[in-house]
Amino acid sequence: MDTKIKLTSQLKNKDFSIICNNCLGGYIYQYYNIEYRTPTLGLFFLSKDYIKFLENIKFYISGKLEFITVKESIYYDNFKAFEEEINFPIARLEDVEIFFMHYKNKEEVIDKWYRRLNKINWNNLIVIMAENETCDYEVIRKFDSLPFTKKICFTKDEYLDIKSSCCIEEMNKSGAQWTVELITNHFNITNFINN
């Protein structure tokens, strides 16, 4: 049996929407070979903006994307050294910035973002945060306190007091990337989605 078919057949729940701060959400849909039902694919949020976005998600989701240059970003100082490498669209939703890293241009962003907004299943949201270099304990603690039924925070270190965290210690290695295969060594994603 084809691995993708086998994985998909293990999923009882296939009509879910993953909200994620980076590409990991998209990788999960690809892993199970199922339709994307979220606009948060191929992009990233800096962690404080992601928390702000989640705290008032329906307000932000209903907003209009406003495209900006890297110099107009409130995080420009963080990116100044890499400015020439940032050749992808950046947009604001009110006061939250989204970096559309895997998009060619703003037309592609507009097409995919607004089309996928209509596919969100608000009754079956899976909220994921993958720790990045802009995360700290306070951000992880705020994520843990958000009122989503199904949420998980993949972290590089163990946080025993954070109920929604799952430590993926390999992410502490230099150059490590968040992948579904790596996470499944520590966490049963299929059971999490199904239950």
mmCIF file of the C-alpha atoms, coordinates in Angstrom:
data_MODEL
# 
_entry.id   MODEL 
# 
loop_
_atom_site.group_PDB 
_atom_site.id 
_atom_site.type_symbol 
_atom_site.label_atom_id 
_atom_site.label_alt_id 
_atom_site.label_comp_id 
_atom_site.label_asym_id 
_atom_site.label_entity_id 
_atom_site.label_seq_id 
_atom_site.pdbx_PDB_ins_code 
_atom_site.Cartn_x 
_atom_site.Cartn_y 
_atom_site.Cartn_z 
_atom_site.occupancy 
_atom_site.B_iso_or_equiv 
_atom_site.pdbx_formal_charge 
_atom_site.auth_seq_id 
_atom_site.auth_comp_id 
_atom_site.auth_asym_id 
_atom_site.auth_atom_id 
_atom_site.pdbx_PDB_model_num 
ATOM 1   C CA . MET A 1 1   ? 0.000   0.000  0.000  1.00 0.00 ? 1   MET A CA 1 
ATOM 2   C CA . ASP A 1 2   ? 1.273   3.459  -0.881 1.00 0.00 ? 2   ASP A CA 1 
ATOM 3   C CA . THR A 1 3   ? 2.582   5.226  2.273  1.00 0.00 ? 3   THR A CA 1 
ATOM 4   C CA . LYS A 1 4   ? 0.511   8.366  1.600  1.00 0.00 ? 4   LYS A CA 1 
ATOM 5   C CA . ILE A 1 5   ? -2.691  6.311  1.215  1.00 0.00 ? 5   ILE A CA 1 
ATOM 6   C CA . LYS A 1 6   ? -1.872  4.384  4.401  1.00 0.00 ? 6   LYS A CA 1 
ATOM 7   C CA . LEU A 1 7   ? -1.276  7.585  6.371  1.00 0.00 ? 7   LEU A CA 1 
ATOM 8   C CA . THR A 1 8   ? -4.449  9.196  5.032  1.00 0.00 ? 8   THR A CA 1 
ATOM 9   C CA . SER A 1 9   ? -6.497  6.100  5.878  1.00 0.00 ? 9   SER A CA 1 
ATOM 10  C CA . GLN A 1 10  ? -5.332  6.349  9.523  1.00 0.00 ? 10  GLN A CA 1 
ATOM 11  C CA . LEU A 1 11  ? -6.915  9.788  9.782  1.00 0.00 ? 11  LEU A CA 1 
ATOM 12  C CA . LYS A 1 12  ? -10.514 9.686  10.997 1.00 0.00 ? 12  LYS A CA 1 
ATOM 13  C CA . ASN A 1 13  ? -10.601 13.475 10.987 1.00 0.00 ? 13  ASN A CA 1 
ATOM 14  C CA . LYS A 1 14  ? -9.751  14.968 7.581  1.00 0.00 ? 14  LYS A CA 1 
ATOM 15  C CA . ASP A 1 15  ? -11.699 18.228 7.671  1.00 0.00 ? 15  ASP A CA 1 
ATOM 16  C CA . PHE A 1 16  ? -9.466  20.284 9.953  1.00 0.00 ? 16  PHE A CA 1 
ATOM 17  C CA . SER A 1 17  ? -7.725  23.626 9.686  1.00 0.00 ? 17  SER A CA 1 
ATOM 18  C CA . ILE A 1 18  ? -4.181  24.043 10.982 1.00 0.00 ? 18  ILE A CA 1 
ATOM 19  C CA . ILE A 1 19  ? -3.149  27.498 12.096 1.00 0.00 ? 19  ILE A CA 1 
ATOM 20  C CA . CYS A 1 20  ? 0.635   27.547 12.417 1.00 0.00 ? 20  CYS A CA 1 
ATOM 21  C CA . ASN A 1 21  ? 3.403   30.129 12.794 1.00 0.00 ? 21  ASN A CA 1 
ATOM 22  C CA . ASN A 1 22  ? 5.606   28.560 10.109 1.00 0.00 ? 22  ASN A CA 1 
ATOM 23  C CA . CYS A 1 23  ? 5.726   25.979 7.299  1.00 0.00 ? 23  CYS A CA 1 
ATOM 24  C CA . LEU A 1 24  ? 5.094   23.024 9.611  1.00 0.00 ? 24  LEU A CA 1 
ATOM 25  C CA . GLY A 1 25  ? 1.315   23.244 9.129  1.00 0.00 ? 25  GLY A CA 1 
ATOM 26  C CA . GLY A 1 26  ? 1.729   22.848 5.372  1.00 0.00 ? 26  GLY A CA 1 
ATOM 27  C CA . TYR A 1 27  ? 4.115   19.934 5.874  1.00 0.00 ? 27  TYR A CA 1 
ATOM 28  C CA . ILE A 1 28  ? 1.444   18.146 7.934  1.00 0.00 ? 28  ILE A CA 1 
ATOM 29  C CA . TYR A 1 29  ? -1.133  18.494 5.141  1.00 0.00 ? 29  TYR A CA 1 
ATOM 30  C CA . GLN A 1 30  ? 1.467   17.216 2.656  1.00 0.00 ? 30  GLN A CA 1 
ATOM 31  C CA . TYR A 1 31  ? 2.421   14.332 4.969  1.00 0.00 ? 31  TYR A CA 1 
ATOM 32  C CA . TYR A 1 32  ? -1.179  13.094 4.933  1.00 0.00 ? 32  TYR A CA 1 
ATOM 33  C CA . ASN A 1 33  ? -1.763  14.114 1.300  1.00 0.00 ? 33  ASN A CA 1 
ATOM 34  C CA . ILE A 1 34  ? -4.930  16.053 2.087  1.00 0.00 ? 34  ILE A CA 1 
ATOM 35  C CA . GLU A 1 35  ? -6.378  19.366 0.960  1.00 0.00 ? 35  GLU A CA 1 
ATOM 36  C CA . TYR A 1 36  ? -5.117  22.594 2.517  1.00 0.00 ? 36  TYR A CA 1 
ATOM 37  C CA . ARG A 1 37  ? -7.807  24.222 4.656  1.00 0.00 ? 37  ARG A CA 1 
ATOM 38  C CA . THR A 1 38  ? -5.869  27.187 5.998  1.00 0.00 ? 38  THR A CA 1 
ATOM 39  C CA . PRO A 1 39  ? -4.223  30.356 4.728  1.00 0.00 ? 39  PRO A CA 1 
ATOM 40  C CA . THR A 1 40  ? -1.223  29.981 7.095  1.00 0.00 ? 40  THR A CA 1 
ATOM 41  C CA . LEU A 1 41  ? 0.968   27.999 4.692  1.00 0.00 ? 41  LEU A CA 1 
ATOM 42  C CA . GLY A 1 42  ? 4.415   28.775 3.263  1.00 0.00 ? 42  GLY A CA 1 
ATOM 43  C CA . LEU A 1 43  ? 4.879   31.723 5.591  1.00 0.00 ? 43  LEU A CA 1 
ATOM 44  C CA . PHE A 1 44  ? 6.058   32.676 9.041  1.00 0.00 ? 44  PHE A CA 1 
ATOM 45  C CA . PHE A 1 45  ? 5.132   35.006 11.881 1.00 0.00 ? 45  PHE A CA 1 
ATOM 46  C CA . LEU A 1 46  ? 7.547   36.296 14.469 1.00 0.00 ? 46  LEU A CA 1 
ATOM 47  C CA . SER A 1 47  ? 6.419   34.798 17.753 1.00 0.00 ? 47  SER A CA 1 
ATOM 48  C CA . LYS A 1 48  ? 4.948   37.870 19.509 1.00 0.00 ? 48  LYS A CA 1 
ATOM 49  C CA . ASP A 1 49  ? 2.930   38.719 16.401 1.00 0.00 ? 49  ASP A CA 1 
ATOM 50  C CA . TYR A 1 50  ? 1.720   35.125 16.202 1.00 0.00 ? 50  TYR A CA 1 
ATOM 51  C CA . ILE A 1 51  ? 0.406   35.252 19.772 1.00 0.00 ? 51  ILE A CA 1 
ATOM 52  C CA . LYS A 1 52  ? -1.303  38.583 19.035 1.00 0.00 ? 52  LYS A CA 1 
ATOM 53  C CA . PHE A 1 53  ? -2.827  37.046 15.878 1.00 0.00 ? 53  PHE A CA 1 
ATOM 54  C CA . LEU A 1 54  ? -4.138  34.037 17.832 1.00 0.00 ? 54  LEU A CA 1 
ATOM 55  C CA . GLU A 1 55  ? -5.533  36.153 20.668 1.00 0.00 ? 55  GLU A CA 1 
ATOM 56  C CA . ASN A 1 56  ? -7.909  37.836 18.218 1.00 0.00 ? 56  ASN A CA 1 
ATOM 57  C CA . ILE A 1 57  ? -7.799  35.513 15.224 1.00 0.00 ? 57  ILE A CA 1 
ATOM 58  C CA . LYS A 1 58  ? -11.227 36.268 13.709 1.00 0.00 ? 58  LYS A CA 1 
ATOM 59  C CA . PHE A 1 59  ? -10.510 40.005 13.802 1.00 0.00 ? 59  PHE A CA 1 
ATOM 60  C CA . TYR A 1 60  ? -7.152  39.582 12.044 1.00 0.00 ? 60  TYR A CA 1 
ATOM 61  C CA . ILE A 1 61  ? -8.401  36.992 9.552  1.00 0.00 ? 61  ILE A CA 1 
ATOM 62  C CA . SER A 1 62  ? -11.179 39.370 8.464  1.00 0.00 ? 62  SER A CA 1 
ATOM 63  C CA . GLY A 1 63  ? -8.656  42.166 7.783  1.00 0.00 ? 63  GLY A CA 1 
ATOM 64  C CA . LYS A 1 64  ? -7.079  43.179 4.494  1.00 0.00 ? 64  LYS A CA 1 
ATOM 65  C CA . LEU A 1 65  ? -3.447  42.382 3.705  1.00 0.00 ? 65  LEU A CA 1 
ATOM 66  C CA . GLU A 1 66  ? -1.346  45.516 3.289  1.00 0.00 ? 66  GLU A CA 1 
ATOM 67  C CA . PHE A 1 67  ? 1.963   44.828 1.549  1.00 0.00 ? 67  PHE A CA 1 
ATOM 68  C CA . ILE A 1 68  ? 5.096   46.521 2.850  1.00 0.00 ? 68  ILE A CA 1 
ATOM 69  C CA . THR A 1 69  ? 8.811   46.551 2.073  1.00 0.00 ? 69  THR A CA 1 
ATOM 70  C CA . VAL A 1 70  ? 11.363  45.063 4.434  1.00 0.00 ? 70  VAL A CA 1 
ATOM 71  C CA . LYS A 1 71  ? 12.416  48.626 5.355  1.00 0.00 ? 71  LYS A CA 1 
ATOM 72  C CA . GLU A 1 72  ? 8.824   49.358 6.449  1.00 0.00 ? 72  GLU A CA 1 
ATOM 73  C CA . SER A 1 73  ? 8.746   46.327 8.736  1.00 0.00 ? 73  SER A CA 1 
ATOM 74  C CA . ILE A 1 74  ? 8.766   47.063 12.459 1.00 0.00 ? 74  ILE A CA 1 
ATOM 75  C CA . TYR A 1 75  ? 11.327  44.245 12.613 1.00 0.00 ? 75  TYR A CA 1 
ATOM 76  C CA . TYR A 1 76  ? 13.668  45.836 10.089 1.00 0.00 ? 76  TYR A CA 1 
ATOM 77  C CA . ASP A 1 77  ? 16.526  46.005 12.603 1.00 0.00 ? 77  ASP A CA 1 
ATOM 78  C CA . ASN A 1 78  ? 16.305  42.220 12.993 1.00 0.00 ? 78  ASN A CA 1 
ATOM 79  C CA . PHE A 1 79  ? 16.514  41.719 9.211  1.00 0.00 ? 79  PHE A CA 1 
ATOM 80  C CA . LYS A 1 80  ? 18.898  44.509 8.175  1.00 0.00 ? 80  LYS A CA 1 
ATOM 81  C CA . ALA A 1 81  ? 21.859  42.138 7.829  1.00 0.00 ? 81  ALA A CA 1 
ATOM 82  C CA . PHE A 1 82  ? 19.798  39.814 5.574  1.00 0.00 ? 82  PHE A CA 1 
ATOM 83  C CA . GLU A 1 83  ? 17.902  42.488 3.660  1.00 0.00 ? 83  GLU A CA 1 
ATOM 84  C CA . GLU A 1 84  ? 19.108  41.380 0.214  1.00 0.00 ? 84  GLU A CA 1 
ATOM 85  C CA . GLU A 1 85  ? 17.957  37.814 0.865  1.00 0.00 ? 85  GLU A CA 1 
ATOM 86  C CA . ILE A 1 86  ? 14.398  38.923 1.634  1.00 0.00 ? 86  ILE A CA 1 
ATOM 87  C CA . ASN A 1 87  ? 12.943  38.774 -1.845 1.00 0.00 ? 87  ASN A CA 1 
ATOM 88  C CA . PHE A 1 88  ? 9.508   37.537 -0.826 1.00 0.00 ? 88  PHE A CA 1 
ATOM 89  C CA . PRO A 1 89  ? 6.307   39.448 0.018  1.00 0.00 ? 89  PRO A CA 1 
ATOM 90  C CA . ILE A 1 90  ? 5.710   40.867 3.498  1.00 0.00 ? 90  ILE A CA 1 
ATOM 91  C CA . ALA A 1 91  ? 2.242   41.987 4.546  1.00 0.00 ? 91  ALA A CA 1 
ATOM 92  C CA . ARG A 1 92  ? 0.538   43.513 7.530  1.00 0.00 ? 92  ARG A CA 1 
ATOM 93  C CA . LEU A 1 93  ? -2.832  42.588 8.953  1.00 0.00 ? 93  LEU A CA 1 
ATOM 94  C CA . GLU A 1 94  ? -3.478  45.627 11.146 1.00 0.00 ? 94  GLU A CA 1 
ATOM 95  C CA . ASP A 1 95  ? -0.422  45.504 13.499 1.00 0.00 ? 95  ASP A CA 1 
ATOM 96  C CA . VAL A 1 96  ? 0.658   41.912 12.753 1.00 0.00 ? 96  VAL A CA 1 
ATOM 97  C CA . GLU A 1 97  ? 3.304   41.199 10.109 1.00 0.00 ? 97  GLU A CA 1 
ATOM 98  C CA . ILE A 1 98  ? 3.372   38.051 7.987  1.00 0.00 ? 98  ILE A CA 1 
ATOM 99  C CA . PHE A 1 99  ? 6.393   36.947 5.970  1.00 0.00 ? 99  PHE A CA 1 
ATOM 100 C CA . PHE A 1 100 ? 5.299   34.999 2.882  1.00 0.00 ? 100 PHE A CA 1 
ATOM 101 C CA . MET A 1 101 ? 8.596   33.222 2.445  1.00 0.00 ? 101 MET A CA 1 
ATOM 102 C CA . HIS A 1 102 ? 7.498   30.633 -0.144 1.00 0.00 ? 102 HIS A CA 1 
ATOM 103 C CA . TYR A 1 103 ? 5.551   32.977 -2.432 1.00 0.00 ? 103 TYR A CA 1 
ATOM 104 C CA . LYS A 1 104 ? 6.829   34.575 -5.637 1.00 0.00 ? 104 LYS A CA 1 
ATOM 105 C CA . ASN A 1 105 ? 4.843   37.792 -5.488 1.00 0.00 ? 105 ASN A CA 1 
ATOM 106 C CA . LYS A 1 106 ? 1.938   39.590 -3.827 1.00 0.00 ? 106 LYS A CA 1 
ATOM 107 C CA . GLU A 1 107 ? -0.528  38.408 -6.509 1.00 0.00 ? 107 GLU A CA 1 
ATOM 108 C CA . GLU A 1 108 ? 0.144   34.794 -5.531 1.00 0.00 ? 108 GLU A CA 1 
ATOM 109 C CA . VAL A 1 109 ? -0.247  35.709 -1.846 1.00 0.00 ? 109 VAL A CA 1 
ATOM 110 C CA . ILE A 1 110 ? -3.586  37.456 -2.469 1.00 0.00 ? 110 ILE A CA 1 
ATOM 111 C CA . ASP A 1 111 ? -4.930  34.553 -4.536 1.00 0.00 ? 111 ASP A CA 1 
ATOM 112 C CA . LYS A 1 112 ? -3.986  31.817 -2.061 1.00 0.00 ? 112 LYS A CA 1 
ATOM 113 C CA . TRP A 1 113 ? -4.607  33.708 1.184  1.00 0.00 ? 113 TRP A CA 1 
ATOM 114 C CA . TYR A 1 114 ? -8.168  34.789 0.370  1.00 0.00 ? 114 TYR A CA 1 
ATOM 115 C CA . ARG A 1 115 ? -9.115  31.516 -1.343 1.00 0.00 ? 115 ARG A CA 1 
ATOM 116 C CA . ARG A 1 116 ? -7.947  29.456 1.636  1.00 0.00 ? 116 ARG A CA 1 
ATOM 117 C CA . LEU A 1 117 ? -9.636  31.761 4.155  1.00 0.00 ? 117 LEU A CA 1 
ATOM 118 C CA . ASN A 1 118 ? -12.951 30.402 2.888  1.00 0.00 ? 118 ASN A CA 1 
ATOM 119 C CA . LYS A 1 119 ? -11.853 26.837 3.656  1.00 0.00 ? 119 LYS A CA 1 
ATOM 120 C CA . ILE A 1 120 ? -11.180 27.365 7.376  1.00 0.00 ? 120 ILE A CA 1 
ATOM 121 C CA . ASN A 1 121 ? -13.157 24.943 9.526  1.00 0.00 ? 121 ASN A CA 1 
ATOM 122 C CA . TRP A 1 122 ? -13.666 27.047 12.652 1.00 0.00 ? 122 TRP A CA 1 
ATOM 123 C CA . ASN A 1 123 ? -15.230 24.046 14.410 1.00 0.00 ? 123 ASN A CA 1 
ATOM 124 C CA . ASN A 1 124 ? -12.117 21.935 13.920 1.00 0.00 ? 124 ASN A CA 1 
ATOM 125 C CA . LEU A 1 125 ? -9.065  24.141 14.434 1.00 0.00 ? 125 LEU A CA 1 
ATOM 126 C CA . ILE A 1 126 ? -5.655  22.729 15.243 1.00 0.00 ? 126 ILE A CA 1 
ATOM 127 C CA . VAL A 1 127 ? -3.333  25.441 16.536 1.00 0.00 ? 127 VAL A CA 1 
ATOM 128 C CA . ILE A 1 128 ? 0.401   24.795 16.360 1.00 0.00 ? 128 ILE A CA 1 
ATOM 129 C CA . MET A 1 129 ? 3.433   26.803 17.352 1.00 0.00 ? 129 MET A CA 1 
ATOM 130 C CA . ALA A 1 130 ? 6.947   25.664 16.513 1.00 0.00 ? 130 ALA A CA 1 
ATOM 131 C CA . GLU A 1 131 ? 9.545   27.417 18.657 1.00 0.00 ? 131 GLU A CA 1 
ATOM 132 C CA . ASN A 1 132 ? 11.844  29.714 16.703 1.00 0.00 ? 132 ASN A CA 1 
ATOM 133 C CA . GLU A 1 133 ? 14.617  32.179 17.492 1.00 0.00 ? 133 GLU A CA 1 
ATOM 134 C CA . THR A 1 134 ? 12.073  34.906 18.364 1.00 0.00 ? 134 THR A CA 1 
ATOM 135 C CA . CYS A 1 135 ? 10.423  32.711 21.023 1.00 0.00 ? 135 CYS A CA 1 
ATOM 136 C CA . ASP A 1 136 ? 11.057  32.921 24.726 1.00 0.00 ? 136 ASP A CA 1 
ATOM 137 C CA . TYR A 1 137 ? 9.461   31.380 27.803 1.00 0.00 ? 137 TYR A CA 1 
ATOM 138 C CA . GLU A 1 138 ? 6.925   34.223 28.109 1.00 0.00 ? 138 GLU A CA 1 
ATOM 139 C CA . VAL A 1 139 ? 5.690   33.679 24.526 1.00 0.00 ? 139 VAL A CA 1 
ATOM 140 C CA . ILE A 1 140 ? 5.386   29.921 25.113 1.00 0.00 ? 140 ILE A CA 1 
ATOM 141 C CA . ARG A 1 141 ? 3.507   30.560 28.376 1.00 0.00 ? 141 ARG A CA 1 
ATOM 142 C CA . LYS A 1 142 ? 1.084   32.908 26.565 1.00 0.00 ? 142 LYS A CA 1 
ATOM 143 C CA . PHE A 1 143 ? 0.511   30.293 23.863 1.00 0.00 ? 143 PHE A CA 1 
ATOM 144 C CA . ASP A 1 144 ? -0.246  27.725 26.571 1.00 0.00 ? 144 ASP A CA 1 
ATOM 145 C CA . SER A 1 145 ? -2.907  29.990 28.081 1.00 0.00 ? 145 SER A CA 1 
ATOM 146 C CA . LEU A 1 146 ? -4.792  30.531 24.785 1.00 0.00 ? 146 LEU A CA 1 
ATOM 147 C CA . PRO A 1 147 ? -8.329  29.093 24.842 1.00 0.00 ? 147 PRO A CA 1 
ATOM 148 C CA . PHE A 1 148 ? -8.015  26.667 21.918 1.00 0.00 ? 148 PHE A CA 1 
ATOM 149 C CA . THR A 1 149 ? -9.193  23.102 22.521 1.00 0.00 ? 149 THR A CA 1 
ATOM 150 C CA . LYS A 1 150 ? -6.585  21.502 20.284 1.00 0.00 ? 150 LYS A CA 1 
ATOM 151 C CA . LYS A 1 151 ? -3.173  23.153 20.466 1.00 0.00 ? 151 LYS A CA 1 
ATOM 152 C CA . ILE A 1 152 ? 0.440   22.037 20.644 1.00 0.00 ? 152 ILE A CA 1 
ATOM 153 C CA . CYS A 1 153 ? 3.686   23.940 21.047 1.00 0.00 ? 153 CYS A CA 1 
ATOM 154 C CA . PHE A 1 154 ? 6.753   22.121 19.747 1.00 0.00 ? 154 PHE A CA 1 
ATOM 155 C CA . THR A 1 155 ? 9.762   23.327 21.710 1.00 0.00 ? 155 THR A CA 1 
ATOM 156 C CA . LYS A 1 156 ? 13.509  22.796 21.697 1.00 0.00 ? 156 LYS A CA 1 
ATOM 157 C CA . ASP A 1 157 ? 13.675  22.474 25.489 1.00 0.00 ? 157 ASP A CA 1 
ATOM 158 C CA . GLU A 1 158 ? 11.564  20.766 28.126 1.00 0.00 ? 158 GLU A CA 1 
ATOM 159 C CA . TYR A 1 159 ? 8.974   22.970 29.875 1.00 0.00 ? 159 TYR A CA 1 
ATOM 160 C CA . LEU A 1 160 ? 7.312   20.820 32.517 1.00 0.00 ? 160 LEU A CA 1 
ATOM 161 C CA . ASP A 1 161 ? 4.886   23.557 33.542 1.00 0.00 ? 161 ASP A CA 1 
ATOM 162 C CA . ILE A 1 162 ? 3.646   24.134 29.956 1.00 0.00 ? 162 ILE A CA 1 
ATOM 163 C CA . LYS A 1 163 ? 0.777   21.698 29.335 1.00 0.00 ? 163 LYS A CA 1 
ATOM 164 C CA . SER A 1 164 ? 0.663   22.164 25.572 1.00 0.00 ? 164 SER A CA 1 
ATOM 165 C CA . SER A 1 165 ? 4.408   21.719 24.961 1.00 0.00 ? 165 SER A CA 1 
ATOM 166 C CA . CYS A 1 166 ? 6.228   18.809 23.391 1.00 0.00 ? 166 CYS A CA 1 
ATOM 167 C CA . CYS A 1 167 ? 10.020  18.892 23.446 1.00 0.00 ? 167 CYS A CA 1 
ATOM 168 C CA . ILE A 1 168 ? 11.848  17.967 20.235 1.00 0.00 ? 168 ILE A CA 1 
ATOM 169 C CA . GLU A 1 169 ? 15.415  18.061 21.541 1.00 0.00 ? 169 GLU A CA 1 
ATOM 170 C CA . GLU A 1 170 ? 17.003  17.472 18.106 1.00 0.00 ? 170 GLU A CA 1 
ATOM 171 C CA . MET A 1 171 ? 15.964  21.027 17.218 1.00 0.00 ? 171 MET A CA 1 
ATOM 172 C CA . ASN A 1 172 ? 18.814  22.284 19.407 1.00 0.00 ? 172 ASN A CA 1 
ATOM 173 C CA . LYS A 1 173 ? 21.297  21.060 16.780 1.00 0.00 ? 173 LYS A CA 1 
ATOM 174 C CA . SER A 1 174 ? 22.696  23.710 14.465 1.00 0.00 ? 174 SER A CA 1 
ATOM 175 C CA . GLY A 1 175 ? 20.770  23.911 11.181 1.00 0.00 ? 175 GLY A CA 1 
ATOM 176 C CA . ALA A 1 176 ? 17.939  21.648 12.371 1.00 0.00 ? 176 ALA A CA 1 
ATOM 177 C CA . GLN A 1 177 ? 14.608  22.140 10.555 1.00 0.00 ? 177 GLN A CA 1 
ATOM 178 C CA . TRP A 1 178 ? 11.087  21.442 11.758 1.00 0.00 ? 178 TRP A CA 1 
ATOM 179 C CA . THR A 1 179 ? 9.800   18.392 9.878  1.00 0.00 ? 179 THR A CA 1 
ATOM 180 C CA . VAL A 1 180 ? 6.866   16.059 10.405 1.00 0.00 ? 180 VAL A CA 1 
ATOM 181 C CA . GLU A 1 181 ? 9.196   13.062 10.357 1.00 0.00 ? 181 GLU A CA 1 
ATOM 182 C CA . LEU A 1 182 ? 11.277  14.509 13.202 1.00 0.00 ? 182 LEU A CA 1 
ATOM 183 C CA . ILE A 1 183 ? 8.205   15.339 15.270 1.00 0.00 ? 183 ILE A CA 1 
ATOM 184 C CA . THR A 1 184 ? 6.656   11.883 14.813 1.00 0.00 ? 184 THR A CA 1 
ATOM 185 C CA . ASN A 1 185 ? 9.671   10.417 16.660 1.00 0.00 ? 185 ASN A CA 1 
ATOM 186 C CA . HIS A 1 186 ? 8.309   12.141 19.784 1.00 0.00 ? 186 HIS A CA 1 
ATOM 187 C CA . PHE A 1 187 ? 4.637   12.854 19.188 1.00 0.00 ? 187 PHE A CA 1 
ATOM 188 C CA . ASN A 1 188 ? 1.753   10.959 17.576 1.00 0.00 ? 188 ASN A CA 1 
ATOM 189 C CA . ILE A 1 189 ? 0.327   13.558 15.193 1.00 0.00 ? 189 ILE A CA 1 
ATOM 190 C CA . THR A 1 190 ? -2.313  11.151 13.844 1.00 0.00 ? 190 THR A CA 1 
ATOM 191 C CA . ASN A 1 191 ? -3.789  10.549 17.313 1.00 0.00 ? 191 ASN A CA 1 
ATOM 192 C CA . PHE A 1 192 ? -3.633  14.272 18.079 1.00 0.00 ? 192 PHE A CA 1 
ATOM 193 C CA . ILE A 1 193 ? -5.588  15.142 14.925 1.00 0.00 ? 193 ILE A CA 1 
ATOM 194 C CA . ASN A 1 194 ? -8.088  12.294 15.397 1.00 0.00 ? 194 ASN A CA 1 
ATOM 195 C CA . ASN A 1 195 ? -8.773  12.979 19.062 1.00 0.00 ? 195 ASN A CA 1 
# 
